[in-house]
Amino acid sequence: MAPTDLQAKKAHAASKRRSNYAASLRLEGFAASLEDAEKPLPSKEDVLKAYMKPTR
């Protein structure tokens, strides 16, 4: 098996995973597109800053 075959299989699996995720979100009632899966996620620190209450 050539390395390009393995890379093609990995790319195909990643593509299907993204499309299945978007389809799953649509079935659950969320407005989602394939572009949503491409957006980078925020870092853990950014999420914590956004949701932590400021201390007095």
ROKOLLUM-705058 format. One record per atom (N, C-alpha, C): residue number from 1; atom name; residue in three letters; x, y, z. Coordinates in pm, whole numbers, always signed. Layout:
BEGIN
NODE  seq  atom  type    east   north      up
NODE  NUM    CA   ala       X       Y       Z
...
//
This chain:
BEGIN
NODE  seq  atom  type    east   north      up
NODE    1     N   met     +85    -118      +0
NODE    1    CA   met      +0      +0      +0
NODE    1     C   met     +90    +124      +0
NODE    2     N   ala     +70    +209     -93
NODE    2    CA   ala    +152    +330    -105
NODE    2     C   ala    +111    +433      +0
NODE    3     N   pro    +205    +516     +43
NODE    3    CA   pro    +171    +619    +142
NODE    3     C   pro     +63    +716     +93
NODE    4     N   thr     +59    +741     -37
NODE    4    CA   thr     -43    +833     -87
NODE    4     C   thr    -182    +772     -72
NODE    5     N   asp    -193    +641     -83
NODE    5    CA   asp    -321    +575     -62
NODE    5     C   asp    -368    +595     +81
NODE    6     N   leu    -276    +580    +175
NODE    6    CA   leu    -311    +600    +316
NODE    6     C   leu    -351    +744    +342
NODE    7     N   gln    -279    +838    +283
NODE    7    CA   gln    -312    +979    +300
NODE    7     C   gln    -447   +1010    +240
NODE    8     N   ala    -477    +951    +126
NODE    8    CA   ala    -607    +973     +62
NODE    8     C   ala    -719    +916    +149
NODE    9     N   lys    -696    +800    +208
NODE    9    CA   lys    -796    +740    +295
NODE    9     C   lys    -819    +826    +419
NODE   10     N   lys    -710    +879    +476
NODE   10    CA   lys    -723    +965    +594
NODE   10     C   lys    -798   +1093    +560
NODE   11     N   ala    -769   +1151    +444
NODE   11    CA   ala    -838   +1273    +402
NODE   11     C   ala    -986   +1245    +378
NODE   12     N   his   -1016   +1132    +317
NODE   12    CA   his   -1156   +1095    +292
NODE   12     C   his   -1230   +1074    +425
NODE   13     N   ala   -1168   +1006    +519
NODE   13    CA   ala   -1231    +982    +649
NODE   13     C   ala   -1255   +1114    +722
NODE   14     N   ala   -1159   +1206    +716
NODE   14    CA   ala   -1176   +1336    +781
NODE   14     C   ala   -1289   +1414    +717
NODE   15     N   ser   -1299   +1408    +586
NODE   15    CA   ser   -1405   +1478    +515
NODE   15     C   ser   -1542   +1422    +554
NODE   16     N   lys   -1552   +1292    +558
NODE   16    CA   lys   -1679   +1228    +595
NODE   16     C   lys   -1714   +1258    +741
NODE   17     N   arg   -1614   +1262    +827
NODE   17    CA   arg   -1638   +1292    +968
NODE   17     C   arg   -1697   +1432    +983
NODE   18     N   arg   -1642   +1528    +907
NODE   18    CA   arg   -1693   +1665    +914
NODE   18     C   arg   -1835   +1674    +860
NODE   19     N   ser   -1861   +1608    +748
NODE   19    CA   ser   -1996   +1615    +690
NODE   19     C   ser   -2097   +1543    +779
NODE   20     N   asn   -2058   +1433    +841
NODE   20    CA   asn   -2148   +1363    +932
NODE   20     C   asn   -2177   +1447   +1056
NODE   21     N   tyr   -2076   +1519   +1104
NODE   21    CA   tyr   -2096   +1606   +1220
NODE   21     C   tyr   -2195   +1717   +1187
NODE   22     N   ala   -2180   +1778   +1070
NODE   22    CA   ala   -2271   +1884   +1029
NODE   22     C   ala   -2413   +1829   +1012
NODE   23     N   ala   -2425   +1710    +954
NODE   23    CA   ala   -2557   +1649    +938
NODE   23     C   ala   -2619   +1617   +1072
NODE   24     N   ser   -2540   +1571   +1166
NODE   24    CA   ser   -2590   +1541   +1300
NODE   24     C   ser   -2642   +1667   +1369
NODE   25     N   leu   -2569   +1778   +1355
NODE   25    CA   leu   -2614   +1903   +1414
NODE   25     C   leu   -2745   +1949   +1351
NODE   26     N   arg   -2756   +1936   +1218
NODE   26    CA   arg   -2881   +1975   +1151
NODE   26     C   arg   -2998   +1889   +1199
NODE   27     N   leu   -2976   +1759   +1218
NODE   27    CA   leu   -3082   +1671   +1266
NODE   27     C   leu   -3127   +1708   +1407
NODE   28     N   glu   -3036   +1761   +1487
NODE   28    CA   glu   -3070   +1802   +1623
NODE   28     C   glu   -3131   +1941   +1629
NODE   29     N   gly   -3141   +2008   +1514
NODE   29    CA   gly   -3207   +2138   +1509
NODE   29     C   gly   -3115   +2258   +1511
NODE   30     N   phe   -2985   +2235   +1503
NODE   30    CA   phe   -2890   +2346   +1501
NODE   30     C   phe   -2863   +2387   +1357
NODE   31     N   ala   -2846   +2516   +1337
NODE   31    CA   ala   -2808   +2565   +1205
NODE   31     C   ala   -2657   +2547   +1191
NODE   32     N   ala   -2617   +2458   +1103
NODE   32    CA   ala   -2474   +2428   +1089
NODE   32     C   ala   -2440   +2411    +942
NODE   33     N   ser   -2314   +2439    +912
NODE   33    CA   ser   -2265   +2418    +776
NODE   33     C   ser   -2128   +2352    +785
NODE   34     N   leu   -2077   +2310    +672
NODE   34    CA   leu   -1945   +2247    +671
NODE   34     C   leu   -1837   +2346    +709
NODE   35     N   glu   -1859   +2475    +684
NODE   35    CA   glu   -1759   +2576    +719
NODE   35     C   glu   -1745   +2589    +871
NODE   36     N   asp   -1851   +2558    +945
NODE   36    CA   asp   -1843   +2565   +1091
NODE   36     C   asp   -1741   +2466   +1147
NODE   37     N   ala   -1727   +2353   +1083
NODE   37    CA   ala   -1632   +2253   +1130
NODE   37     C   ala   -1488   +2295   +1102
NODE   38     N   glu   -1468   +2389   +1011
NODE   38    CA   glu   -1334   +2434    +975
NODE   38     C   glu   -1282   +2545   +1066
NODE   39     N   lys   -1371   +2609   +1141
NODE   39    CA   lys   -1329   +2721   +1225
NODE   39     C   lys   -1243   +2670   +1340
NODE   40     N   pro   -1136   +2741   +1372
NODE   40    CA   pro   -1053   +2698   +1485
NODE   40     C   pro   -1126   +2721   +1618
NODE   41     N   leu   -1105   +2629   +1709
NODE   41    CA   leu   -1168   +2641   +1840
NODE   41     C   leu   -1088   +2737   +1928
NODE   42     N   pro   -1156   +2806   +2021
NODE   42    CA   pro   -1082   +2895   +2111
NODE   42     C   pro   -1000   +2813   +2210
NODE   43     N   ser    -900   +2877   +2266
NODE   43    CA   ser    -816   +2807   +2363
NODE   43     C   ser    -892   +2792   +2494
NODE   44     N   lys    -844   +2705   +2577
NODE   44    CA   lys    -908   +2679   +2706
NODE   44     C   lys    -907   +2806   +2791
NODE   45     N   glu    -799   +2881   +2786
NODE   45    CA   glu    -789   +3004   +2865
NODE   45     C   glu    -893   +3107   +2820
NODE   46     N   asp    -913   +3119   +2689
NODE   46    CA   asp   -1012   +3214   +2637
NODE   46     C   asp   -1153   +3178   +2682
NODE   47     N   val   -1183   +3049   +2681
NODE   47    CA   val   -1316   +3004   +2724
NODE   47     C   val   -1335   +3031   +2873
NODE   48     N   leu   -1234   +3002   +2952
NODE   48    CA   leu   -1244   +3025   +3096
NODE   48     C   leu   -1261   +3174   +3127
NODE   49     N   lys   -1190   +3261   +3057
NODE   49    CA   lys   -1204   +3405   +3077
NODE   49     C   lys   -1344   +3451   +3043
NODE   50     N   ala   -1404   +3393   +2938
NODE   50    CA   ala   -1535   +3435   +2894
NODE   50     C   ala   -1645   +3396   +2993
NODE   51     N   tyr   -1627   +3284   +3063
NODE   51    CA   tyr   -1734   +3234   +3148
NODE   51     C   tyr   -1711   +3249   +3298
NODE   52     N   met   -1593   +3290   +3340
NODE   52    CA   met   -1568   +3305   +3483
NODE   52     C   met   -1621   +3440   +3529
NODE   53     N   lys   -1679   +3439   +3646
NODE   53    CA   lys   -1728   +3563   +3706
NODE   53     C   lys   -1609   +3638   +3766
NODE   54     N   pro   -1608   +3769   +3750
NODE   54    CA   pro   -1498   +3844   +3810
NODE   54     C   pro   -1507   +3840   +3962
NODE   55     N   thr   -1393   +3826   +4027
NODE   55    CA   thr   -1392   +3825   +4174
NODE   55     C   thr   -1383   +3967   +4226
NODE   56     N   arg   -1437   +3985   +4339
NODE   56    CA   arg   -1437   +4121   +4398
NODE   56     C   arg   -1317   +4144   +4482
//
